[in-house]
Amino acid sequence: MAPNGARSGSRQDDDYKIGDRLTTNAILPIGDPKLTCPQFRISPGWVRTDMGGEEAQLSPEESAESLAKAIDRIGPELNGQFLDRYGRVGNTVGSGGGL
């Protein structure tokens, strides 16, 4: 069974695996200093969706609201960083970061 509760071999399981691989393996260098707009990655948190499941901590609306607030505060000092949904550097799921 996939971490999201999908049956192994199901379409949902396949979607999870693709998303996980993209997140894990497709991380390219970001934060080009020649650009005037900060570049960053931001986690939406654990969201109640088909992939996140019913046990997830956040509704899609809660996640979107916190992301919008964080993005409004992001400046050049966060260029190239991985951020949690509050705009904090380096907090990830499973690290106690409170996503």
Phi and psi restraints in degrees (value plus and minus 20) as a CYANA .aco file:
   2 ALA   PHI     -92.4   -52.4
   2 ALA   PSI     137.5   177.5
   3 PRO   PHI     -76.8   -36.8
   3 PRO   PSI     -42.8    -2.8
   4 ASN   PHI    -108.3   -68.3
   4 ASN   PSI     -15.3    24.7
   5 GLY   PHI      71.1   111.1
   5 GLY   PSI     -19.8    20.2
   6 ALA   PHI     -94.2   -54.2
   6 ALA   PSI     129.9   169.9
   7 ARG   PHI     -88.9   -48.9
   7 ARG   PSI     120.6   160.6
   8 SER   PHI     -80.8   -40.8
   8 SER   PSI     114.0   154.0
   9 GLY   PHI      68.6   108.6
   9 GLY   PSI     -24.6    15.4
  10 SER   PHI     -99.9   -59.9
  10 SER   PSI     147.0   187.0
  11 ARG   PHI     -80.8   -40.8
  11 ARG   PSI     -60.4   -20.4
  12 GLN   PHI     -83.4   -43.4
  12 GLN   PSI     -60.2   -20.2
  13 ASP   PHI     -82.8   -42.8
  13 ASP   PSI     -63.4   -23.4
  14 ASP   PHI     -82.6   -42.6
  14 ASP   PSI     -62.8   -22.8
  15 ASP   PHI     -81.7   -41.7
  15 ASP   PSI     -60.8   -20.8
  16 TYR   PHI     -81.7   -41.7
  16 TYR   PSI     -67.0   -27.0
  17 LYS   PHI     -81.6   -41.6
  17 LYS   PSI     -61.0   -21.0
  18 ILE   PHI     -83.3   -43.3
  18 ILE   PSI     -67.6   -27.6
  19 GLY   PHI     -81.0   -41.0
  19 GLY   PSI     -61.2   -21.2
  20 ASP   PHI     -83.7   -43.7
  20 ASP   PSI     -64.0   -24.0
  21 ARG   PHI     -84.0   -44.0
  21 ARG   PSI     -61.8   -21.8
  22 LEU   PHI     -82.1   -42.1
  22 LEU   PSI     -64.2   -24.2
  23 THR   PHI     -85.3   -45.3
  23 THR   PSI     -62.1   -22.1
  24 THR   PHI     -99.4   -59.4
  24 THR   PSI     -63.4   -23.4
  25 ASN   PHI    -123.9   -83.9
  25 ASN   PSI     -37.3     2.7
  26 ALA   PHI    -120.3   -80.3
  26 ALA   PSI       5.2    45.2
  27 ILE   PHI    -100.1   -60.1
  27 ILE   PSI      88.8   128.8
  28 LEU   PHI    -119.5   -79.5
  28 LEU   PSI     136.9   176.9
  29 PRO   PHI     -78.6   -38.6
  29 PRO   PSI     114.1   154.1
  30 ILE   PHI    -149.6  -109.6
  30 ILE   PSI     152.7   192.7
  31 GLY   PHI      73.1   113.1
  31 GLY   PSI      17.0    57.0
  32 ASP   PHI     -80.6   -40.6
  32 ASP   PSI      97.7   137.7
  33 PRO   PHI     -86.2   -46.2
  33 PRO   PSI     -34.0     6.0
  34 LYS   PHI     -97.8   -57.8
  34 LYS   PSI     -36.5     3.5
  35 LEU   PHI    -107.3   -67.3
  35 LEU   PSI     127.5   167.5
  36 THR   PHI    -108.8   -68.8
  36 THR   PSI     -34.0     6.0
  37 CYS   PHI    -123.5   -83.5
  37 CYS   PSI     109.1   149.1
  38 PRO   PHI     -79.2   -39.2
  38 PRO   PSI     121.0   161.0
  39 GLN   PHI    -131.7   -91.7
  39 GLN   PSI     114.6   154.6
  40 PHE   PHI    -177.3  -137.3
  40 PHE   PSI     145.9   185.9
  41 ARG   PHI    -132.5   -92.5
  41 ARG   PSI     120.8   160.8
  42 ILE   PHI    -156.6  -116.6
  42 ILE   PSI     112.4   152.4
  43 SER   PHI    -105.7   -65.7
  43 SER   PSI     114.7   154.7
  44 PRO   PHI     -99.3   -59.3
  44 PRO   PSI     -25.5    14.5
  45 GLY   PHI      68.6   108.6
  45 GLY   PSI    -193.3  -153.3
  46 TRP   PHI    -112.0   -72.0
  46 TRP   PSI      85.1   125.1
  47 VAL   PHI    -127.7   -87.7
  47 VAL   PSI     118.9   158.9
  48 ARG   PHI     -92.1   -52.1
  48 ARG   PSI      74.9   114.9
  49 THR   PHI    -156.6  -116.6
  49 THR   PSI    -197.4  -157.4
  50 ASP   PHI     -77.3   -37.3
  50 ASP   PSI     -59.1   -19.1
  51 MET   PHI     -99.6   -59.6
  51 MET   PSI     -61.7   -21.7
  52 GLY   PHI     -93.7   -53.7
  52 GLY   PSI     -48.5    -8.5
  53 GLY   PHI      63.2   103.2
  53 GLY   PSI     150.2   190.2
  54 GLU   PHI     -89.5   -49.5
  54 GLU   PSI     -42.2    -2.2
  55 GLU   PHI    -101.2   -61.2
  55 GLU   PSI     -28.6    11.4
  56 ALA   PHI     -79.7   -39.7
  56 ALA   PSI     132.5   172.5
  57 GLN   PHI     -96.1   -56.1
  57 GLN   PSI     -48.3    -8.3
  58 LEU   PHI    -140.6  -100.6
  58 LEU   PSI     125.0   165.0
  59 SER   PHI     -98.3   -58.3
  59 SER   PSI     139.3   179.3
  60 PRO   PHI     -77.1   -37.1
  60 PRO   PSI     -56.2   -16.2
  61 GLU   PHI     -86.5   -46.5
  61 GLU   PSI     -61.7   -21.7
  62 GLU   PHI     -83.2   -43.2
  62 GLU   PSI     -62.7   -22.7
  63 SER   PHI     -83.4   -43.4
  63 SER   PSI     -68.0   -28.0
  64 ALA   PHI     -81.1   -41.1
  64 ALA   PSI     -60.6   -20.6
  65 GLU   PHI     -83.6   -43.6
  65 GLU   PSI     -64.9   -24.9
  66 SER   PHI     -88.5   -48.5
  66 SER   PSI     -56.0   -16.0
  67 LEU   PHI     -83.5   -43.5
  67 LEU   PSI     -64.2   -24.2
  68 ALA   PHI     -81.5   -41.5
  68 ALA   PSI     -63.1   -23.1
  69 LYS   PHI     -83.7   -43.7
  69 LYS   PSI     -63.3   -23.3
  70 ALA   PHI     -84.1   -44.1
  70 ALA   PSI     -65.1   -25.1
  71 ILE   PHI     -82.3   -42.3
  71 ILE   PSI     -55.9   -15.9
  72 ASP   PHI     -82.2   -42.2
  72 ASP   PSI     -48.3    -8.3
  73 ARG   PHI    -114.2   -74.2
  73 ARG   PSI     -27.7    12.3
  74 ILE   PHI     -95.0   -55.0
  74 ILE   PSI     107.8   147.8
  75 GLY   PHI    -141.2  -101.2
  75 GLY   PSI    -194.7  -154.7
  76 PRO   PHI     -81.0   -41.0
  76 PRO   PSI     -42.5    -2.5
  77 GLU   PHI     -87.8   -47.8
  77 GLU   PSI     -36.4     3.6
  78 LEU   PHI    -122.0   -82.0
  78 LEU   PSI      -9.0    31.0
  79 ASN   PHI     -76.2   -36.2
  79 ASN   PSI     108.2   148.2
  80 GLY   PHI      62.7   102.7
  80 GLY   PSI     -14.7    25.3
  81 GLN   PHI    -113.1   -73.1
  81 GLN   PSI     140.2   180.2
  82 PHE   PHI    -120.7   -80.7
  82 PHE   PSI     105.0   145.0
  83 LEU   PHI    -139.2   -99.2
  83 LEU   PSI     132.7   172.7
  84 ASP   PHI    -104.3   -64.3
  84 ASP   PSI    -199.3  -159.3
  85 ARG   PHI     -88.6   -48.6
  85 ARG   PSI     -28.5    11.5
  86 TYR   PHI    -117.7   -77.7
  86 TYR   PSI     -21.8    18.2
  87 GLY   PHI      66.5   106.5
  87 GLY   PSI      -4.5    35.5
  88 ARG   PHI    -108.7   -68.7
  88 ARG   PSI     122.7   162.7
  89 VAL   PHI     -97.8   -57.8
  89 VAL   PSI     114.7   154.7
  90 GLY   PHI      59.2    99.2
  90 GLY   PSI     -19.6    20.4
  91 ASN   PHI    -103.6   -63.6
  91 ASN   PSI     107.0   147.0
  92 THR   PHI    -149.8  -109.8
  92 THR   PSI     142.5   182.5
  93 VAL   PHI     -77.2   -37.2
  93 VAL   PSI     114.4   154.4
  94 GLY   PHI      69.6   109.6
  94 GLY   PSI     -26.2    13.8
  95 SER   PHI    -122.4   -82.4
  95 SER   PSI     -11.5    28.5
  96 GLY   PHI      59.6    99.6
  96 GLY   PSI      -6.4    33.6
  97 GLY   PHI     -98.0   -58.0
  97 GLY   PSI     -26.9    13.1
  98 GLY   PHI      52.8    92.8
  98 GLY   PSI      16.5    56.5
